[in-house]
């Protein structure tokens, strides 16, 4: 008998007689708190900004008021074609280097860490949220979940080529522990909380 087989045989012989049940994870997320207020507070604490809107015209007006429309704005959302280009998704990713603002949708958000779940079907190109100077993400208020446990339960067995959680603008404090926004991606994040 090989030494590997002997080791495995000894491990099998010395297994505990009882089996410990896994913890009940359904208890997570049962805490009582205002999901939307928690989301906004956490987002603000990590450098993002929440803006409550009733419809797409309010989003358009906010962008017109707060961003230079003469700069390049891209989106995959047809309702925003008045202020943003829709014809960029098949371009070379390097051509996105001059994007000032990218506006995308999220499937849902998570209150406990202000993360937003996005997949490639919403992005146009995977690089688009990370290369723009500023990022705006639209999420319906009803789609804000309390915890990451609920988020993972929701994405469960869904199929997608690429998916990521985005929380706040890019940031690092590696150099002299000085916080720098926009070091690895968007310098700012606006989350439009849509009714």
PLY file of the C-alpha trace (Angstrom):
ply
format ascii 1.0
element vertex 195
property float x
property float y
property float z
element edge 194
property int vertex1
property int vertex2
end_header
0.00 0.00 0.00
1.34 3.43 -0.89
1.95 6.06 1.76
-0.84 8.19 0.28
-3.29 5.29 0.55
-2.21 4.64 4.14
-2.73 8.27 5.10
-6.19 8.34 3.51
-7.12 5.06 5.23
-6.08 6.45 8.64
-8.06 9.66 8.03
-11.14 7.66 7.09
-10.81 5.47 10.20
-10.47 8.49 12.50
-13.47 10.51 11.37
-15.66 11.92 14.13
-18.83 9.96 14.83
-21.08 13.03 14.64
-21.68 15.48 11.85
-22.01 19.16 12.64
-24.86 20.90 10.85
-24.01 23.97 8.85
-25.29 27.25 10.30
-28.68 28.52 9.15
-27.80 31.43 6.90
-31.46 32.33 6.44
-31.21 34.23 9.72
-28.93 36.76 8.02
-30.71 39.80 6.71
-33.55 39.53 9.21
-32.29 42.65 10.97
-34.80 45.48 10.91
-33.45 48.64 9.26
-34.46 51.06 6.55
-32.84 49.52 3.49
-32.87 52.65 1.31
-31.61 54.98 4.04
-28.85 52.51 4.92
-27.89 52.27 1.25
-27.62 56.07 0.93
-25.64 56.43 4.16
-23.14 53.72 3.27
-22.74 55.09 -0.28
-21.99 58.56 1.07
-19.47 57.14 3.55
-17.51 55.46 0.76
-17.40 58.50 -1.51
-20.49 58.09 -3.68
-23.63 60.18 -3.98
-27.25 59.03 -4.07
-29.81 61.04 -6.03
-33.47 60.12 -5.81
-35.36 60.53 -9.09
-38.87 59.76 -10.28
-38.10 59.19 -13.98
-35.58 59.42 -16.80
-36.26 63.11 -17.58
-35.11 63.94 -14.03
-31.90 61.98 -14.67
-31.37 63.89 -17.92
-31.90 67.22 -16.17
-29.48 66.27 -13.37
-26.78 65.32 -15.88
-27.32 68.50 -17.92
-26.99 70.58 -14.76
-23.97 68.80 -13.27
-21.85 67.57 -16.20
-20.35 69.25 -19.24
-22.59 67.97 -22.03
-19.92 68.89 -24.60
-17.73 66.12 -23.16
-18.27 62.50 -24.19
-21.13 60.76 -22.40
-22.03 57.13 -23.17
-24.84 54.82 -22.13
-26.64 51.65 -23.12
-29.98 53.09 -21.98
-32.17 54.28 -24.91
-34.12 56.70 -22.67
-30.93 58.77 -22.28
-30.12 59.13 -26.01
-30.82 62.89 -25.80
-27.61 63.43 -23.81
-25.51 60.31 -24.35
-24.16 58.25 -27.23
-25.62 54.78 -27.75
-23.39 53.87 -30.73
-20.16 52.88 -28.98
-20.62 49.30 -27.76
-18.79 47.72 -30.71
-15.92 50.22 -30.69
-12.38 49.33 -29.69
-12.22 49.61 -25.86
-9.22 51.94 -26.25
-11.51 54.45 -27.95
-13.33 54.92 -24.62
-10.36 56.71 -23.07
-12.02 60.10 -23.49
-15.36 59.21 -21.86
-16.32 61.76 -19.23
-19.47 60.00 -17.97
-20.87 56.52 -18.40
-24.47 55.88 -17.35
-25.47 52.26 -16.79
-28.20 50.29 -15.04
-27.75 47.85 -12.19
-29.79 44.73 -11.61
-29.93 45.51 -7.89
-28.07 47.17 -5.03
-27.05 46.00 -1.54
-27.67 48.26 1.46
-25.00 46.89 3.80
-22.11 47.90 1.52
-23.79 50.00 -1.22
-22.66 47.53 -3.89
-24.46 47.41 -7.24
-24.67 44.20 -9.29
-24.02 44.69 -13.02
-23.48 42.14 -15.77
-22.19 42.31 -19.30
-25.70 42.53 -20.77
-26.03 45.97 -19.11
-22.51 47.30 -19.68
-22.04 47.40 -23.44
-18.35 46.65 -22.86
-16.83 45.23 -19.71
-14.27 48.01 -19.46
-16.80 50.85 -19.72
-17.53 51.42 -15.99
-13.84 51.36 -15.14
-12.45 53.64 -17.83
-14.86 56.59 -17.67
-13.90 59.62 -15.58
-17.28 59.49 -13.83
-19.86 56.76 -13.46
-23.61 57.00 -12.94
-25.61 53.89 -12.13
-29.39 53.67 -12.14
-31.11 51.23 -9.78
-34.77 50.97 -8.87
-35.45 51.65 -5.19
-37.45 48.43 -4.96
-34.33 46.52 -6.07
-32.18 47.45 -3.06
-31.52 44.35 -0.95
-30.47 44.41 2.69
-27.45 42.05 2.68
-24.89 40.36 0.46
-26.38 37.01 1.50
-29.62 38.07 -0.19
-27.63 39.29 -3.19
-25.89 35.95 -3.62
-29.20 34.15 -3.22
-30.60 36.32 -6.02
-27.75 35.79 -8.49
-27.60 32.10 -7.53
-27.57 30.09 -10.71
-28.08 32.94 -13.19
-26.00 32.75 -16.34
-23.84 35.65 -17.41
-20.46 36.06 -19.09
-19.25 38.76 -16.74
-20.66 40.20 -13.54
-19.31 42.45 -10.84
-20.33 44.38 -7.78
-19.45 48.09 -7.97
-19.41 50.11 -4.75
-18.41 53.75 -4.71
-15.81 55.48 -6.87
-12.39 53.93 -7.33
-10.18 54.62 -4.31
-6.88 53.71 -2.73
-4.89 54.80 0.30
-1.74 52.81 -0.48
0.59 55.80 -0.70
1.25 57.38 2.68
-2.26 56.30 3.75
-3.66 59.28 1.87
-7.05 58.56 0.29
-7.08 59.09 -3.48
-10.32 58.80 -5.46
-10.18 57.70 -9.08
-6.84 55.93 -8.88
-8.02 52.76 -10.65
-11.28 53.79 -12.26
-14.07 56.31 -12.01
-13.29 59.44 -9.96
-16.89 59.78 -8.88
-20.05 57.70 -8.64
-23.62 58.94 -8.70
-26.34 56.39 -8.00
-29.75 57.37 -9.31
-32.37 55.75 -7.08
-35.33 55.45 -9.42
-38.93 55.15 -8.18
0 1
1 2
2 3
3 4
4 5
5 6
6 7
7 8
8 9
9 10
10 11
11 12
12 13
13 14
14 15
15 16
16 17
17 18
18 19
19 20
20 21
21 22
22 23
23 24
24 25
25 26
26 27
27 28
28 29
29 30
30 31
31 32
32 33
33 34
34 35
35 36
36 37
37 38
38 39
39 40
40 41
41 42
42 43
43 44
44 45
45 46
46 47
47 48
48 49
49 50
50 51
51 52
52 53
53 54
54 55
55 56
56 57
57 58
58 59
59 60
60 61
61 62
62 63
63 64
64 65
65 66
66 67
67 68
68 69
69 70
70 71
71 72
72 73
73 74
74 75
75 76
76 77
77 78
78 79
79 80
80 81
81 82
82 83
83 84
84 85
85 86
86 87
87 88
88 89
89 90
90 91
91 92
92 93
93 94
94 95
95 96
96 97
97 98
98 99
99 100
100 101
101 102
102 103
103 104
104 105
105 106
106 107
107 108
108 109
109 110
110 111
111 112
112 113
113 114
114 115
115 116
116 117
117 118
118 119
119 120
120 121
121 122
122 123
123 124
124 125
125 126
126 127
127 128
128 129
129 130
130 131
131 132
132 133
133 134
134 135
135 136
136 137
137 138
138 139
139 140
140 141
141 142
142 143
143 144
144 145
145 146
146 147
147 148
148 149
149 150
150 151
151 152
152 153
153 154
154 155
155 156
156 157
157 158
158 159
159 160
160 161
161 162
162 163
163 164
164 165
165 166
166 167
167 168
168 169
169 170
170 171
171 172
172 173
173 174
174 175
175 176
176 177
177 178
178 179
179 180
180 181
181 182
182 183
183 184
184 185
185 186
186 187
187 188
188 189
189 190
190 191
191 192
192 193
193 194
